[in-house]
Amino acid sequence: MLTAHEGMLFGIYPGSVTGDDTGGLTGGPPDDPALVSNALDCLQGRPGRPFLVRAYTGFDDATRLGEPHATATPAAAAQYAVRGRRLDLVAQYQSAAGNVDGYCAFLRELVEQYGPVTSTLQVTEEPDVTSNPVLDGYYPGVRDAIVRGVSVAKRRARELGYRHLRVGFNTTPLFGPAASFVTELTDHGGEDFIADLDYVGLDFFPDVFRPVAAAELEDAVEGLLRHHREAVLAPAGLGLLPLHITEHGWPTGPDRPPNRQADIVETVVRVIAAQAKQLHLSGYTHFALRDADSAKSGLFHQFGLTTDDYAPKPAFEAMKRLVERYGL
């Protein structure tokens, strides 16, 4: 278990847009920057406490290089990187033409533009998922984009003196033949790629897409984290590299009560904190601050700790307590 001096780095995605499993995006009322800022202040607690604000931007075949790159969601994300908060910036790769050279140039420009306010730069999003065009594994050349992109971004950060900027990539849980995904990346990239990696991220959503009984959730979460460390990362030569939970959440809705959401969040974070030392778990980012659209009952519409008008659900108060107890 972590002590007060060995806390985790917490964060949250505060935007209104959510991807779904059909290749589309789900959204609702626009973000309210003032209310977002108030909610972030509340979750962060002590001013100056390290806290991540997850934001997404992307490269595709229409991206114009040589000019500023806006964040897709939340809009103007740098406005929230105040009070000790920094961005957890996701640089998606979605080039149907497989333009890895262009993506690498895009990453260099992101480091130049956002480096001063960014703590973690994630190269691609869920590159192991090949069936959904919202996610980067759908696009040709994604593995080259990771291997080359990590080193390009890290090199530019060093050149600019951004020693605080950590560079990594993420996946979803990997089982069976898919468990070799990370090993294949490190085999391809070699020692230079491994040396440039600062962390690996994991997006996971227990009891969302496959049901898990409440009594079994704690063991299921610990087992998944242990599997990822021992069967996915260690064989790839990344046995000691920090593992950051880059997305976790549980949506409310019909037959999905808000109190259960709070219970899920508390259970998952407690397990992560308990296993942090042994499994080298460096942080937890929640998905998401607010619902995409509280008026709709679909699985992807109500992931928020608040409704879409920023009214707190019980899980919001739970997250505040967890950050205070386990945060840096």
C-alpha positions, 0 to 999 in steps of 0.5 A, a space after each residue: 500500500 502507498 504511504 502519504 509520501 509515495 502517492 499516485 499521480 491522479 488525473 481525469 478527462 474533462 471533455 464532452 466527447 466520447 468514442 463508441 464501439 461503432 466507430 462514431 463519437 458521442 457528444 451532448 451539451 458543450 463544455 462549460 470551461 468555468 464549471 470544468 475548472 471549478 470541478 477540477 479544482 475540487 477534485 485536485 484539492 490542495 493547490 499545487 498538487 500534481 494532477 493530470 488533465 487528459 486531452 486528445 488531439 490527432 493527426 490525419 491526412 488533412 492535418 496542416 503542419 507548421 501551424 498550431 494544433 488545437 486539442 479536439 477535446 476538451 477544446 483549448 485544453 491548455 486553459 486547464 493546466 493551471 494551479 499545478 495541473 498539467 496536460 496528459 496529451 494524447 496524440 492520435 495517429 489516424 492517417 489512412 495513407 500511413 503517413 508516419 513521417 507526417 505524424 512524426 513532424 506533428 509530434 515534434 510540433 506538439 512538443 514545441 507547442 504544448 511541452 511547457 504545460 504537458 506532463 505526459 505525451 501519449 503516442 497513439 491511442 489504443 493501437 492494438 484495437 484494429 476494428 474501430 476507426 476512432 482508435 489508432 490500430 485501425 490505420 496502416 503503419 501504426 506500429 511504426 508510428 509508435 516506435 518512431 514517434 516515441 523517439 522523435 517526441 522524446 528527442 525534441 523534448 530533450 532538445 528543448 529542455 523539457 525534462 518533465 515531459 514523459 513520453 509513452 503509449 498505451 493499449 487495452 488489456 491484452 490476452 492470448 495471441 494479442 499479449 505479444 503486441 508490446 513485445 513485437 513493438 520492443 523487438 521492432 524498436 530495439 534498445 533505443 525505443 525502450 530507452 526513450 519510453 518513460 511509461 506505458 498506459 493501460 485503458 481498462 473498463 472492468 464490468 462495463 463491456 463484460 460483467 463482473 460480479 461485485 464480490 469478484 471485482 477486486 480480484 479481477 482488477 488485481 489479476 488483470 493488472 498482474 497479468 499485464 505486468 507479468 505476461 505483457 510488459 515483462 516479456 517485452 523488456 518493460 518489467 519495471 517501466 511505470 504503468 499508468 492507468 490512462 482510462 478507467 470508468 464505469 457509466 451510469 444508466 438504466 440498471 447502472 445506479 450512481 451508487 454502484 459507480 461510486 463503489 466501482 471507482 473506490 474498489 478499482 482505485 484501492 486495488 491500484 494503490 495497494 498494488 502500486 509498489 509491487 506492480 510499478 503502477 504510477 498513476 490513475 486517470 479517470 474517464 470522464 469528468 462529465 456525461 457526454 449526454 445525460 438525457 440519453 441512456 446508451 452505454 457511452 453517454 453517462 461515464 461522467 462523475 457528474 451529469 452533463 450540467 456538472 451536477 455531482 454524482 456520488 462517485 465525484 465525492 468518492 474520487 475527491 476522497 481517493 485523491 486526498 488519500 492516495 494522491 501525491 
